[in-house]
Amino acid sequence: MLVRFREHVRTCPASDFLLPARFAQSEHYKVMHHDLAGPYSVHPMAFKPETVPTDILYLLLEYLTDRRDLHSAALTSRSFNRAATPLLYRTLDTRTKWEDKEVGHLADRAAPRHYAAEETGIGPPCVVHSSHPTVTYTVLSSLALCENLYSFTWIDDNYSSGAVFISFLNALKKLPLRAITVRTYSDLGEPAWAALNSLTGLQKIAIWCMDGPPRVLQGWADLLGGTLTELELGRCAGVPASILISVLSKLPLLRELRLKGAPSAAIPDILTYLPSLVTLDTEFLGSGILRPADDPVPRLQSLTVRTSSVDLQGPQQLWVWLRQLIPYPSLETFTLNAFSTQGQTTIPRHFLLSLARIHGSTLRRFLVNMTQLTLEDVECLCTLFPQLQELSCGVASPDAASIEHAIAKSRNLHTLKLHVHWIPGDNYPGSYSPNSPSTRFTKVEAESLMLRSNIRVLSMGPHHYTGMWVRKVRESGKYDLVFEVVEDMIYDGWV
């Protein structure tokens, strides 16, 4: 049914709800509409949108991720329009493209009040609003129509005052806002921050302010303790640990916390005040004296750490510090982004073994990206973590067979992303540059590895392979199941 529905919304004619009532009743329109809709109404198996129960229509339309499909669905019938329009305008993005040399906002085409958006993003606003004063009034008027708005994002890459930002905050106070994100280069000014700190009932806050004093919810946390569950502070550098602990201790309901520049030594103490925390994203800066936390820390399910050092073994005390954060069986995702000026960072075997002793039955994703592991380490991971589903790391290998042998004991691994340094082997003697085009792993090797395992997503450096079973029609009309591998190239976005 869903397939027939998808094809129908791509090809059906516009419905009469888009036309004036008098024209819809005219003989000319009836003849024209009959000619267009003839094939759909005559065929006994034709899709009839009016027969779809309204209680499941919204659930069906949610599967249409392409906005073109949602637009076609909105033109199908009145019932389809009522269900598709809220999905079509669920997110509004009013960022302006200067290449067009024309100022345009989605706010100019805001949805009707009962089709209000759920999320919106504004940026970069200052240049646009200062050059075109009418834009501010238009956007604010449209924003007032979004009765169901719960998420607001402000992106500003210019140094300017916060007057426009304050006008948006005044409009947001009348809406059921639950999440706000502020990414700005300028300080916005004390009046703007005072207005922002008066908002209550928020469940998610993300603040990235590159200028002025760090903004870490001082004076605001008292109003958010009963609702806030997600917090992201993009600039904590220079903030004393005592202030961070004082602020975060007032937010006991936090489940997700992301900190950039926070003192590493203060993280264990901060965790003791957040019993509900399940996701932590932070940095290890290697400063301060580490000591065990006096009180129990929460059972983290996802831990992301970013760090850098001049030592290939990673910063001093990094591995001890990591074990302090996850002393209980709970971790499902471990992500490490480590960089070294001397080359690729390596992970000591004793850390992998200690991680397996505690989280061997729970860990599903081990994502250390460019950090180096040996083939023996990879085999250790696949053996000691039976629930492992995703693995990303750097590794040195002579051939594809060695990689296949290393992951042979994995049972649930479906995504493997490796940054391979190809080294000389029996079949490939002599030196080999890791940056030269490799013939040691091709689409043939990818298909062979996938058929011998549960892996369906495989990356070898920039080469990306996706495997799937597809149905193919034979000349006799029967179907065959065929395993296909699609190859693609992934390039660094900043190059």
N, C-alpha and C positions, 0 to 999 in steps of 0.2 A: 504493500500500500504506500509506503514511504517513497519507493522508487517512482511509482506512477505519479505521486503527488509532486515530486521534485521536477519531473519532466513536464508536468502540466503547468506549474508556475513559471516555467521558462518560456512557454509558447502560447499561453492563453491570451485572448484579447482583453482590453481594458473593460471594466464593468461600468454599468450605468450610474454607479454612485458618484463617479467623478464628473458627471454632466449635469447641467441645470435640469430641474424637474420637468419644465415645459418641453425641452428638447427631447428628454428621455421618453415622453409620451407621444412624440410626433410620429407620423407614418414613415417619414424618411429614416428616422433612427431605428424604428422597428425592422424595416427592410434591411438596413445596413447591418444591424446587430444579428439578425437571423442568418444573413450570409456568412458572417464571421464565425458565429457559434454553431453553424450547421453540423460540421464534422463531429463536434463534441456531443451534440444532443442526439444525433441519429444512431451512432454506433452503440450497440447494447452494452459494450464494456467501457464506454466513455466515463471519464472521471467527472463526478458531479460534486462540486465543492459544497453545495448546500446540504448534502447528505452526511457530511462529517459532523459528528457530535461536538458541540461547542466546548464541552468539558475536557476533551482530549486535543482540541485544535492547537492550543497554546503549547502543549507538550510536543506535538509534531513539528511545529514551526521552530522550536528551539534547536532542532537538528540542522537548520539552515544557517550555516556559519558565514556563507557568502552574502554580502549585502545586496548583491544583484538578485539573488533568489528571494530574499526578504522583500525587496522592492516589487518583484513580480507577484509575490504572494499578496501584497497589499492591494494589487490591482485586480485580484481575482473575483472577489465578492465582498459584500458588506461585512459578513462574519469574519472572513479572512483579514479584511482591513483592520477590524477592531483588535484582532489577535496579533497581527504582524507589526503594526505601527509602534507599539511600545518596545518591541524588540529592535526595530529599525533605528529608533531614536534613544536607545538605552544609554548610549555614550555620545556626548557632543564634544568635539575638539575644535576650539576656535583659534588655533594657532594660524598665523598668516604667512603665506609664501610671498616673499618680496620679489621673486623672479617674475611673477605675473605683473608687477608694477600696478597692482590693483588691490585695494583693501577690501577683503571679504570675510565675513564671519558666518559660521553656521547659525549663529544667533539670529541672523536675518531670516532664517527659515525654521525657526523654532517650532516644535510640535505644539499642538493644541494642549490646553491645560490638563485634560484627562489622559494625554499621552506623554506626560512629562518625562524628561530624561532622569536617569538614575545616577549618572556620572557625568562630569564635565571637566575639561581642562582649559586653562586660560594661559596663553603665552606665545611669544614674548610681548607683553602688553604695553610697556611704558612708551616706546617709540610710537606705536600705533595710536595709543590714546592721546598722546600729546600732539601728534600731527593731525589727527582727525577727531576732534572733540565729540562729534555726534556718535562715534563708535561706542563710547562709554555708555551713553544713554540707551542706545539700541541693545547692547549686550545686557545691561542691568534690567531693562524692561523684559527681555526674553527670559532672563534668569528667574524673574519673579513668577513666570508661568510654570516653572519646573517644580511642581508641588511635591514630587517624590524624590527630589535630589538628595542623595545621601553621601556622595563623595565629590570632593572639589580639589583640583590641582592647580596651583599657581606656579608658573615657570617664567622667570624674569632674568634675562642675561644682560641687563643694562643697569648702570648706576643711576638711580633716580630716586625721587622721594616716594613715600608710601601713600600718597593721597588717593591714587586710584585703587590701591589695595584695600584701603579703609572703606571706600565706597562699596567694594564687593563684600567685605565682611559685614557691613550693615545689612546688605541684601540677604546674606546667608543666615543671619540670625532669625529670619522668619521661616526658614526651611528646616526640615528634619535631618540636619547634617550629622553624619556619624563618622566621617573620615575626611581628613584634610592633609594635603601635601604642599609644602612651600619650598621651592628651589629658587634661590635668588642670589645674585652677586652683591647687591646693595644691602645695606643694613635696614632699609625701609623706615627707620626712625622709631623713637620710643612711643609716639602715639599709635603707630601701627601695631607694634608688639603688645601694647596695653590693650588695644581692641581685640587682638587675637587671643590674648590670655583671659579674656572674659567669656569665651565660648565654653559651654558645658555640654555634657552628654556625649562627648566624642569617644569612639571606640578605637580609632586608629589615627596616629599623628606621625608625620615624617617632616623633619625640618633640616634643610641644607642651606645655611646662610654663610657666604664666604667673607663677608665684611662685617666690621663691628665686633662687639664682644660675643662669645659663644652663647647660643640660646639653648638652654638645657631644661626648660620648663620650670625655672625658679619662679615661685609665686603663682604658678598655674597648676602644679601637681595636686595641690589640695582640692581643687575642683574636679579632678579627673579620677580620683582614686576608686570611685565606685563604678566606673564604666570602661576605662581605657584597658585594652587587651593587646594592642600592637603599637610599638614605639620605635622610631628610627631617628637617631640624632647623628647628623653627618659631620658635626664639628665639635668634638669634646676636648681637643688638644688645649692644654693650658688650664683646664678646669680642675681644681683640687679634688682629690678622691673623696674627701669628706663631703663636698657639696653634691657630687654625683650620688653618693650613698644616701645622703639626706633626701634628695629629690626622689630617687627610685624606690626608696623604702616606703613612700606614700602611694605606690602603685602596685598593690599586692595582687591584682587580677591580671597582670601582664602575662601573656602567653608567647609573644614574639618580641624580641629585643635585638636591635641592631645599633651598634655603637662604633664610631670611627674616631680614633685618637684618644680613647679612654685609657687611663693607667692600667696596665696589665695586672699589677699586684692587687688592684681593687676589685677585679672581676669576681674572684671567689667570695668576697664579702658581700658584693652586690647580690649575688645569686641567693644568699641565705635569706634575703628579704622578699624573694619572688618565688613562692612555693608552687605557683601554677605554670611557671615558665617551661616551654617545651622546645622553643627555637631560639638559638643564640648565634648572632653574627657579630664578630668583634675582631680586634687586632691584637697581636702579641708584639709589644714594643721592646721587650727585654729590659725594662728599667724597673727599679725598685726591688725590694726584698720580698721573696715569696714565702708565705707561711700558710699552713693549713687553716681553713675556715673553722671557726668555733662551732657553728651550727650546721645542720645538714643542708646540702644544696639540692635543688630540684632535679628530677629525673629528666634530663634533656633527651629529646628525640632527634633533634637536628642541630649540629654544631658546625659552624663555618668560621675558619680562622685565616687571617691574612698576616703575613710576616715577611721580613727580609733580613739578610745578614751577609757578612763577608765570609762566613764559614759554610762549607758544603754540608756539614752535619746539622745545619740549622742554628738558630740563636741559642745561646746558653739557656738552660732551664726550660726550653719550650716543651719538651716531652714530659717533664715533671709537672709543669703547669697544666698541660692538657689532661693529665690523669686526675688532677685535682677537680677539674670541672665535671668529669663524668665517672664518679666512683661507683655508681650503681648500674645494674643491667637495665638499659632503656634505649640506648642510642640506635637509631635507624639510619641516619645519614651523617657521614663525616666528610667535610670538604676542607681541603687545605690548599691555599694559594701561597706558596713559598718561593722566594726569589733570592738568589745569591749572586754577588759580584764575581765569584770565582767559577761559576758554572751552575749546573742543575743541583738543587738540594736533594739530599738522600734521606730516607727514613731508616733509622736503626731497627734492626730485627727485634730487639727487646721491647720496643714500643708496640710492634705488631702483635707480639705474643701476649703482652699485658692487656692490649685491647681485646684480643680474642678470649682471654680468660674471663673477662667481665661481660663483653657484649657479643660473644660468639653466636648466641642464639637469636639476637635481635637485629644486627647490622644488615642492611639491605643495599646501601649505596656507599661506596668508598671512592671518593672523587678527589684525587690529589693532583690531577692535571699534569703539569710539566715536571712535578717532583719524581725523582728517579727511584724505581724499584728494580731488583734483579728478577730474573725469571724464577728463581727459587722463592722469592718473596711473593710473586704472583701465585705460584702453586700453593704456598702457605695460606694465602688469603682464600683461595678457592676451596681449600680443605677445611680450614678452621671456621669459616663463616658459611654455613650451609644455606642460609637464606639470601646470600649475596645475589643481587639482581643487576647492579650497574657498577662498572669498574672503569676508572679513568686514571691513567698514570703514564709516566715515561719509562721506557725499558730499552735495554740493549739486547739484540737478538741476531743470530746468524741467518735465520730463515723462518719461513712461516710454520714449518713443522715443529720447531721449538716452542713457538707461541701456542700452537694447538695442544702440545703436550702439557704446557704449564696450566692451561685452563681446563684440562680434561676432567678433573674431579668436581667441577662446578655443576650443580643440578638446576639452578634457577637463574643463572646468568643470561640476560637477554640483551644487554647493551654493553659493548666493549669499545672504549676509546683509548687508543695507544699512540704515544709520540715515540716512534721507534728510531733508535740509533742502530742502523745495520752495521754489524761488525763482521770481520772475515770469518769464514767457516770452511767446512770441507768442500762444499760445492761452490763457494765464492771466495777463493783465496785472494790475498793481497789487501791493500788498504781500500777503504770505501767511505766516501763522504756522505754524511747523513742528509745533506741538503740536495744531493743529486737525484735525478729521477730514478726511482727504484723499480726493478723488474722482479724483485723477490716476492712481492705481494701484489697480485692483480685481482681482477674480478673473478677469475677462475679459483684462486685460493680462497677468496671470500665466500664463494658459493660452497666450496668443499667444507670449509669450517662451519658454516651455518647448518648444513645438512647433518653434520655430526654432533650438533649441540642445539641448544635452545636460543642461541644468539640470532637476533633479527636486525639489530642496528650495530654497525661496525665501522670504526674510523681508524685509519692508519695515517696519522698526520693530517694533511689536507684532503686525503681521499676518503670519501664517505660512501658506505654501502648500506642499502636497505633491502632486506629479503622478505618475500611474502609469497604465499600460495595464491595463484590466480586460476580462474576457470577459462579455458580456451575451447572454442568450438572447432570440432573436426569437420571435414567435408561431409561426413555422414549425418551431421547435425547433433551428434552426441558431444558431451563435454568431457574434457580431460583436466585434471588438476596438475598444474605445472608450477614448479618453484622458480621464481624469477628474482634476480638481483639487479637493483638499479644503482648505478654508480654516479656520484656527483663530486664536485670539488668545493671545498669550504676555504674561503680566503679570509685573512684578517681584515676586519672592517676599517682599521686605521691606516693600512698600507696604501 
